[in-house]
Amino acid sequence: MVSFETFQTEAQQQIAACTKISELQEIKVRFLGSKSALILQLKELKNYEAAEKAKRGQQINQIKTALENAIADKTKSLRFQERLNKLGEPIDPTLPSPYPTAKPLHPLTQVRKRVTEIFKQLGYSIAEGPEIETEWFCFDALNAPQYHPSRSEQDTFFLSSKQSVATTTQKSNEAYLLRTQTSTVQIRTLCQHQPPLKIISPGRVFRRDTDDATHRFNFHQIEGLCVDQHTSVVDLKGTLDFFVQKFFGKGFKTRFRPSFFPFTEPSFEVDLFIPHLGKFRNEWLEVLGCGMVHPNVFKNSGIDPEWQGFAFGIGIERFAMLLYGVEDLRRFYQNDERFLSQF
Ligand code: DAH
């Protein structure tokens, strides 16, 4: 046999150069099999003197262990390489996809766009307001009395205690809150622009509701406001009828029922007549609130109350559920591709 060192070096070189697991098996037989030079040397040990026998025995075992370890390591790395090879070419995740990536817009976005497009046809422009508001914009200026239940902490997310906040707006000790309605944008618009004006304002609103099939702590509204020298309930009704026919289709119409909102007088709940849609046939369904702008709203925003106007508030989720026949509002928020890809 060549020297132990030469033997070990030769074996290690072959293990290192090996590229297939099957070849590795052959190398193992060649260098560690029962007929290999090394193992034969083990059998020869009996022919040596005790001291020499011990020395050679130890050397043989060291080489054997070293080679076994090298083969085990190489097996692992070849297996890993095999798995990598199965994955195919490495991927550059920064490359643009070869497939078209355009996905349909989220159904709530589609409804928002559909509504705003219809009102744009009527000459409305889009106005925006912040989601973090002061109590003045959300309630006081909208003529909501101090005791109005919607102000209570059960309904409103207050961001800080009422006493401790100094603000730059009309009152010095009012609280910041998350707006509970997009009607705030009525005030913001009237404070900045002189009538005549026509705006719609889509946006997020927040209420301390527990999530269920028809409630959510955060949902979307579209506020509408039209102020001119002479506007009446007839204009309001005509506008909403036009809107529901454009939105849902022919045969849809509205019916007004007296109601109460602090910022409108008179106020109405609007029922929608549904000739045929999803599970509905010839039914009236309550869908939104509206009314003629209360003179106090004009006064609070520095506008002469001789102006006349109407306002309305549309719930985007409500209209999306109706249009698409979705019965659980939570579906819109689960980001489930199987649901979203249907729109
Ligand atoms: N702000 C009301 C709400 O969130 C909806 C509403 C009702 C808006 C009547 C209006 C209106 O502009 O006139 O429940």
Boltz pocket constraint, residues with backbone or C-beta under 6 A from the ligand:
constraints:
  - pocket:
      binder: B
      contacts: [[A, 180], [A, 181], [A, 182], [A, 183], [A, 223], [A, 224], [A, 261], [A, 264], [A, 268], [A, 288], [A, 289], [A, 290], [A, 291], [A, 292], [A, 311], [A, 312], [A, 313], [A, 314]]
      max_distance: 6.0
